[in-house]
Amino acid sequence: MDKKYRIELSRNDMGQLLDGLEVRAEAWERTARFLLHRKFPDDDLYIPEECHKPEEATGIAEHYRQIISEIRCQLEAQEI
C-alpha cells in the first residue's frame, strides 16, 4: 500500500494546485485524442506530451483525474 501524506494548504493554494492538475489532465487527454486521430487541434499552441500510445496517455489523464477527485472529496468533507 502506498504511504499516505497529510498536507495543509491555504484555500488559495489548494485552488492553484487543482488548477495545475486540471491543466496536466487536459494535456494528456488532448495527447490521447491526437494519437488516436493524428490530427492537431485548432489551437496553434498545442504540443503533445511525450507518449506513443493513446492508451498510455489516457491512463495518465485518468490518474490525474483520480487525484483531482480525491482532493475534491477531501475538501468537501472538510467544508461541513
C-alpha positions in Angstrom: 0.0 0.0 0.0 1.2 3.5 -0.8 2.2 5.7 2.1 -0.3 8.5 2.7 0.6 12.1 3.4 -1.3 14.9 5.1 -0.6 18.3 3.6 -2.1 21.6 4.8 -2.5 24.4 2.2 -4.4 27.6 2.2 -7.7 27.7 0.2 -6.0 29.8 -2.5 -3.0 27.4 -2.7 -5.4 24.4 -3.0 -7.1 26.1 -5.9 -3.8 26.7 -7.6 -2.9 23.0 -7.1 -6.2 21.8 -8.5 -5.8 24.2 -11.5 -2.4 22.8 -12.2 -3.6 19.2 -12.0 -6.5 20.1 -14.4 -4.1 21.6 -16.9 -2.0 18.4 -16.8 -5.1 16.1 -17.2 -6.3 18.2 -20.1 -2.8 18.0 -21.8 -2.8 14.2 -21.5 -6.4 14.0 -22.8 -5.5 16.1 -25.8 -2.5 13.9 -26.4 -4.6 10.8 -26.3 -7.0 12.4 -28.9 -4.1 13.4 -31.1 -2.6 9.9 -31.0 -6.0 8.4 -31.9 -6.9 10.7 -34.7 -3.4 12.0 -35.8 -4.9 15.5 -36.1 -3.8 18.5 -34.3 -6.5 20.6 -32.5 -7.3 24.1 -33.9 -5.1 25.6 -31.1 -1.8 26.5 -32.7 -0.1 26.4 -29.3 -0.7 22.7 -28.8 2.3 20.4 -28.2 1.6 16.7 -27.4 3.0 15.1 -24.4 5.9 12.6 -24.8 4.0 9.4 -25.4 3.5 6.9 -28.2 0.3 5.1 -27.4 -3.2 6.6 -26.9 -3.9 4.1 -24.1 -0.9 5.3 -22.2 -1.9 8.9 -22.5 -5.5 8.1 -21.5 -4.2 6.2 -18.4 -2.1 9.1 -17.3 -5.0 11.5 -17.8 -7.3 9.2 -15.8 -4.7 9.1 -13.0 -4.7 12.9 -12.8 -8.5 13.0 -12.8 -8.5 10.5 -9.9 -6.1 12.6 -7.9 -8.3 15.7 -8.5 -11.4 13.7 -7.5 -9.7 12.5 -4.3 -8.7 16.0 -3.3 -12.1 17.4 -4.1 -13.8 14.7 -1.9 -11.5 15.5 1.0 -12.2 19.2 0.6 -15.9 18.7 0.6 -15.7 16.6 3.7 -13.9 19.4 5.5 -16.4 22.1 4.4 -19.2 20.6 6.6 
